[in-house]
Amino acid sequence: MVDRIKKQDSCKIDAHFLSKIRNQLPQIAENIIDTCNERECYTHIDYEPIPSKECVVEIINRLREILFPGYFTREKIDPVNLRYSMGQSVSSLFDLLSEQICRSIRHDCFRYDQACAECEEQGHRLALDLLETIPSIRNTLATDVRAAFDGDPAAKSHDEIIFSYPGIYAIAVYRVAHKLFEFGVPLLPRIMTEHAHSISGIDIHPGAEIGDRFVIDHGTGVVIGETTVIGKNVRIYQGVTLGALSIPKDAGDLFRGKKRHPTIEDDVIIYSGATILGGDTNIGARSVIGGNVWLTESVPPDTTVILETPRLIYKSKKESQLRRTLNPAA
């Protein structure tokens, strides 16, 4: 009985304490609201919604269902229901795409005080334009899958590559985002490729230009900058950076839109950890760039660039123990 009374008193004390704490929340909310009017703090408080990242992820998932029919759908697709299933997928994807494209365009119109671009009509038209390019994108992705299989003895099938290779995931998202980038859609392409980056560890800017039969092997840590140009049948490995040289502080406007990243010609192989920088840097066709190489200048075609073999030092445990015995102070 006494224990029950003590417990009830304790509960009342806890409730009273919590009430005092929660009563401070309205003022904290007001303080946060006050900072929303400061220019230094970024907000989007408007009657026009911005693109939804959750919807963008849904768009990517729906796109994969269409790009690789039968691989990523929950329901079985067979020759009988293919037309119905594809019709449903295309229709729902169109609705999602047009809304998010419209939001992206409208965001720029309002945020940057741009002239009206008839956002609703343009959103629907560009969504239709993108869907019309799907057959072409599928054909290009097929070359990427075949190239990955041809160059990887560990791959047991094309299915394995489509289902599980992070490089194919990142490239598939990039190829769609690149079309949106070419159409001039703001925000949405970058949101798409950055989501793929978060999933795969591969960072491909949607503005990069990449040819057929492109392979990213393993992939973690790969960075491909906005103005990179990559030819056909190129293979790169994990940790490769195709980047820009450092620029002066606050020089973003001066260099924005200019060629800042390298050009990689056809049939080039770039091994893990290599860094290639600069808009004037050109890697000639059929060249091989070795692991951990740092390049800021062009390489002629049919050239192999490797680091000088380092001098390795081998020490056995017995040798180390003998040295300590003979010279304890060492």
C-alpha positions as CSV (number, residue, x, y, z in Angstrom):
1,M,0.0,0.0,0.0
2,V,2.8,2.4,1.0
3,D,4.7,1.5,-2.2
4,R,1.6,2.3,-4.3
5,I,1.2,5.7,-2.7
6,K,4.9,6.5,-3.3
7,K,4.6,5.4,-6.9
8,Q,1.5,7.6,-7.4
9,D,3.3,10.6,-5.9
10,S,6.3,10.0,-8.1
11,C,4.1,9.9,-11.2
12,K,2.5,13.2,-10.2
13,I,6.0,14.8,-9.8
14,D,7.0,13.4,-13.3
15,A,3.9,14.8,-14.9
16,H,4.4,18.2,-13.3
17,F,8.0,18.3,-14.5
18,L,7.0,17.3,-18.0
19,S,4.3,19.9,-18.1
20,K,6.9,22.6,-17.2
21,I,9.2,21.4,-19.9
22,R,6.5,21.3,-22.6
23,N,5.2,24.8,-21.7
24,Q,8.5,26.1,-23.1
25,L,7.9,24.6,-26.5
26,P,5.7,27.4,-27.9
27,Q,8.4,30.0,-27.3
28,I,11.0,27.8,-28.8
29,A,8.8,27.4,-31.9
30,E,8.4,31.2,-32.1
31,N,12.2,31.7,-32.0
32,I,12.6,29.2,-34.8
33,I,9.8,31.0,-36.8
34,D,11.6,34.3,-36.3
35,T,14.8,33.0,-37.9
36,C,12.8,31.9,-41.0
37,N,12.7,35.5,-42.1
38,E,16.5,35.8,-42.0
39,R,18.2,35.7,-45.4
40,E,21.0,33.6,-44.1
41,C,18.7,30.8,-43.2
42,Y,17.4,28.7,-46.1
43,T,13.7,28.0,-46.1
44,H,10.9,27.2,-48.6
45,I,7.8,28.6,-47.0
46,D,5.5,29.3,-50.0
47,Y,2.2,28.3,-51.4
48,E,3.9,26.5,-54.2
49,P,5.4,23.0,-53.2
50,I,8.9,22.0,-54.0
51,P,9.9,18.6,-55.5
52,S,9.4,15.7,-53.1
53,K,12.4,13.4,-52.5
54,E,10.1,10.6,-51.6
55,C,8.3,11.0,-54.9
56,V,11.6,11.1,-56.8
57,V,12.6,7.8,-55.2
58,E,9.2,6.4,-56.3
59,I,9.9,7.6,-59.8
60,I,13.3,5.9,-59.8
61,N,11.7,2.6,-58.7
62,R,9.0,2.9,-61.3
63,L,11.6,3.7,-64.0
64,R,13.5,0.6,-63.1
65,E,10.4,-1.5,-63.6
66,I,10.0,-0.1,-67.1
67,L,13.7,-0.1,-68.0
68,F,14.1,-3.7,-66.9
69,P,10.6,-5.3,-67.3
70,G,10.0,-8.3,-65.1
71,Y,13.0,-7.7,-62.8
72,F,11.8,-5.2,-60.2
73,T,8.0,-5.6,-60.3
74,R,6.2,-7.3,-57.4
75,E,3.8,-9.1,-59.8
76,K,4.9,-11.6,-62.4
77,I,5.0,-10.3,-65.9
78,D,4.3,-12.7,-68.8
79,P,3.4,-12.3,-72.5
80,V,-0.3,-12.3,-71.6
81,N,-0.3,-9.4,-69.1
82,L,2.7,-7.5,-70.5
83,R,0.6,-4.9,-72.4
84,Y,-1.7,-4.3,-69.4
85,S,1.2,-4.1,-66.9
86,M,3.3,-1.8,-69.0
87,G,0.3,0.5,-69.7
88,Q,-0.4,0.8,-66.0
89,S,3.3,1.5,-65.2
90,V,3.7,4.1,-67.9
91,S,0.5,5.9,-66.9
92,S,1.3,6.1,-63.2
93,L,4.9,7.1,-64.0
94,F,3.7,9.9,-66.2
95,D,1.5,11.3,-63.4
96,L,4.4,11.2,-61.0
97,L,6.9,12.7,-63.4
98,S,4.8,15.5,-64.7
99,E,3.9,16.7,-61.2
100,Q,7.6,16.6,-60.0
101,I,8.8,18.3,-63.2
102,C,6.1,21.0,-62.8
103,R,7.2,21.6,-59.2
104,S,10.8,21.9,-60.2
105,I,10.1,24.4,-62.9
106,R,7.7,26.4,-60.8
107,H,10.2,26.5,-57.9
108,D,12.7,28.3,-60.1
109,C,10.1,30.6,-61.5
110,F,9.1,31.8,-58.0
111,R,12.4,31.5,-56.2
112,Y,14.4,33.3,-58.8
113,D,11.7,35.6,-60.1
114,Q,11.8,34.2,-63.6
115,A,9.3,34.7,-66.4
116,C,6.3,32.3,-66.3
117,A,7.2,29.2,-68.2
118,E,3.7,27.7,-68.3
119,C,4.8,25.2,-65.7
120,E,1.8,22.9,-65.8
121,E,1.8,22.5,-69.6
122,Q,5.6,22.2,-69.7
123,G,5.7,19.6,-66.9
124,H,3.3,17.3,-68.9
125,R,5.1,17.8,-72.2
126,L,8.6,17.1,-70.7
127,A,7.3,14.0,-68.9
128,L,5.9,12.8,-72.2
129,D,9.2,13.6,-73.9
130,L,11.2,11.6,-71.3
131,L,8.9,8.6,-71.7
132,E,9.4,8.7,-75.4
133,T,13.1,8.3,-74.9
134,I,12.8,5.1,-72.8
135,P,13.3,2.7,-75.7
136,S,16.5,4.4,-76.6
137,I,17.7,4.5,-73.0
138,R,16.9,0.7,-72.7
139,N,19.0,0.0,-75.7
140,T,21.9,1.9,-74.3
141,L,21.6,0.2,-70.9
142,A,21.6,-3.1,-72.6
143,T,25.1,-2.3,-74.0
144,D,26.2,-1.4,-70.4
145,V,24.9,-4.7,-69.0
146,R,26.6,-6.7,-71.8
147,A,29.9,-4.8,-71.3
148,A,29.8,-5.5,-67.6
149,F,29.2,-9.2,-68.2
150,D,31.9,-9.5,-70.9
151,G,34.6,-7.9,-68.7
152,D,33.8,-9.6,-65.4
153,P,34.6,-13.4,-65.0
154,A,32.8,-13.3,-61.6
155,A,29.5,-12.5,-63.2
156,K,27.4,-15.6,-63.6
157,S,24.6,-14.0,-65.7
158,H,23.1,-10.8,-67.0
159,D,20.4,-11.2,-64.4
160,E,23.0,-11.1,-61.6
161,I,24.4,-7.8,-63.0
162,I,20.9,-6.2,-63.4
163,F,19.8,-7.3,-59.9
164,S,22.9,-6.6,-57.8
165,Y,25.6,-4.5,-59.4
166,P,25.7,-0.9,-58.0
167,G,27.3,0.3,-61.1
168,I,24.3,-0.6,-63.3
169,Y,22.0,1.0,-60.7
170,A,23.9,4.3,-60.8
171,I,24.3,4.3,-64.6
172,A,20.6,3.5,-65.1
173,V,19.5,6.4,-62.9
174,Y,22.2,8.7,-64.5
175,R,21.0,7.9,-68.1
176,V,17.4,9.0,-67.2
177,A,18.5,12.0,-65.2
178,H,20.8,13.1,-68.1
179,K,17.8,13.3,-70.4
180,L,16.0,15.5,-67.9
181,F,19.2,17.6,-67.6
182,E,19.3,18.0,-71.4
183,F,15.6,19.0,-71.3
184,G,16.5,21.8,-68.9
185,V,14.6,20.5,-66.0
186,P,16.0,22.0,-62.8
187,L,16.6,20.2,-59.4
188,L,15.0,16.9,-60.4
189,P,18.0,15.3,-62.3
190,R,20.4,16.2,-59.4
191,I,18.0,14.8,-56.8
192,M,17.8,11.6,-58.8
193,T,21.6,11.0,-59.2
194,E,22.3,12.1,-55.6
195,H,19.8,9.4,-54.4
196,A,21.7,6.9,-56.5
197,H,24.9,8.2,-55.0
198,S,23.6,7.5,-51.5
199,I,22.6,4.0,-52.5
200,S,25.6,2.9,-54.6
201,G,28.4,5.1,-53.4
202,I,28.8,6.3,-57.1
203,D,28.5,10.0,-57.8
204,I,27.7,10.8,-61.4
205,H,26.6,14.3,-62.2
206,P,23.6,14.3,-64.6
207,G,25.3,16.7,-66.9
208,A,28.2,14.3,-67.7
209,E,28.1,12.9,-71.3
210,I,28.7,9.1,-71.3
211,G,28.8,6.8,-74.3
212,D,27.6,3.2,-74.8
213,R,29.1,0.1,-73.1
214,F,30.1,2.0,-69.9
215,V,31.2,-0.1,-67.0
216,I,31.8,0.9,-63.4
217,D,33.3,-2.1,-61.7
218,H,32.7,-2.4,-57.9
219,G,32.1,1.3,-57.9
220,T,32.4,2.7,-54.3
221,G,33.9,6.1,-54.3
222,V,33.6,6.9,-58.0
223,V,33.1,10.6,-58.8
224,I,32.2,11.9,-62.3
225,G,31.9,15.6,-62.6
226,E,29.3,17.7,-64.5
227,T,31.3,18.5,-67.7
228,T,33.1,15.1,-68.0
229,V,32.9,13.5,-71.5
230,I,33.3,9.7,-71.7
231,G,33.4,7.8,-75.0
232,K,32.3,4.3,-75.8
233,N,33.5,1.1,-74.2
234,V,35.1,2.7,-71.2
235,R,35.7,0.8,-67.9
236,I,36.5,2.4,-64.6
237,Y,37.1,0.9,-61.2
238,Q,36.4,1.9,-57.6
239,G,37.7,5.1,-56.2
240,V,38.2,6.8,-59.6
241,T,37.8,10.6,-59.7
242,L,37.1,12.5,-62.9
243,G,37.1,15.9,-61.4
244,A,37.9,19.6,-61.7
245,L,41.0,21.4,-60.7
246,S,40.6,23.6,-57.6
247,I,39.3,27.1,-58.4
248,P,39.6,30.4,-56.6
249,K,37.3,31.2,-53.7
250,D,33.9,32.6,-54.8
251,A,34.7,31.7,-58.4
252,G,31.5,29.6,-58.9
253,D,29.8,32.1,-61.3
254,L,33.0,32.6,-63.3
255,F,33.5,28.9,-64.0
256,R,29.9,27.7,-64.0
257,G,29.0,26.2,-67.4
258,K,32.6,25.9,-68.6
259,K,34.4,22.7,-69.3
260,R,36.1,21.8,-65.9
261,H,36.3,18.0,-66.1
262,P,38.3,15.7,-68.3
263,T,37.5,13.9,-71.5
264,I,37.9,10.2,-71.7
265,E,38.0,8.8,-75.2
266,D,36.8,5.3,-76.4
267,D,38.1,2.0,-75.1
268,V,39.9,3.5,-72.1
269,I,40.5,1.6,-68.8
270,I,41.0,3.5,-65.6
271,Y,42.0,1.4,-62.5
272,S,41.1,2.0,-58.9
273,G,42.1,5.1,-57.0
274,A,43.1,7.1,-60.2
275,T,42.5,10.8,-60.2
276,I,42.1,12.7,-63.4
277,L,41.5,16.4,-63.2
278,G,40.9,19.4,-65.4
279,G,38.8,20.5,-68.4
280,D,41.7,20.5,-70.8
281,T,42.8,17.0,-69.7
282,N,42.2,14.4,-72.5
283,I,42.8,10.7,-72.1
284,G,43.4,9.3,-75.6
285,A,41.6,6.3,-77.0
286,R,42.7,2.8,-75.9
287,S,44.8,4.1,-73.1
288,V,45.2,2.4,-69.7
289,I,45.5,4.5,-66.5
290,G,46.9,2.5,-63.6
291,G,45.8,2.5,-60.0
292,N,46.4,5.6,-57.8
293,V,47.8,7.7,-60.7
294,W,47.3,11.4,-60.5
295,L,46.8,13.2,-63.8
296,T,46.3,16.9,-64.7
297,E,47.6,16.7,-68.2
298,S,46.5,14.9,-71.4
299,V,47.6,11.4,-72.5
300,P,48.1,10.4,-76.1
301,P,46.1,7.4,-77.5
302,D,47.4,3.9,-76.9
303,T,49.3,4.9,-73.8
304,T,49.7,3.1,-70.5
305,V,50.3,5.3,-67.4
306,I,51.4,3.6,-64.2
307,L,53.2,4.6,-61.1
308,E,56.8,3.5,-60.7
309,T,56.9,0.2,-58.7
310,P,57.5,1.1,-55.1
311,R,60.3,-0.3,-53.0
312,L,58.8,-2.9,-50.7
313,I,60.3,-3.8,-47.3
314,Y,59.7,-7.2,-45.9
315,K,60.2,-7.9,-42.2
316,S,59.7,-11.3,-40.5
317,K,58.6,-11.6,-36.9
318,K,61.8,-13.6,-36.0
319,E,64.0,-10.8,-37.4
320,S,62.2,-8.2,-35.4
321,Q,62.4,-10.2,-32.2
322,L,66.2,-10.9,-32.7
323,R,66.8,-7.2,-33.3
324,R,65.0,-6.3,-30.0
325,T,67.0,-9.0,-28.1
326,L,70.4,-7.6,-29.4
327,N,69.4,-4.0,-28.9
328,P,66.8,-3.7,-26.2
329,A,66.9,0.2,-26.3
330,A,65.9,0.2,-30.0
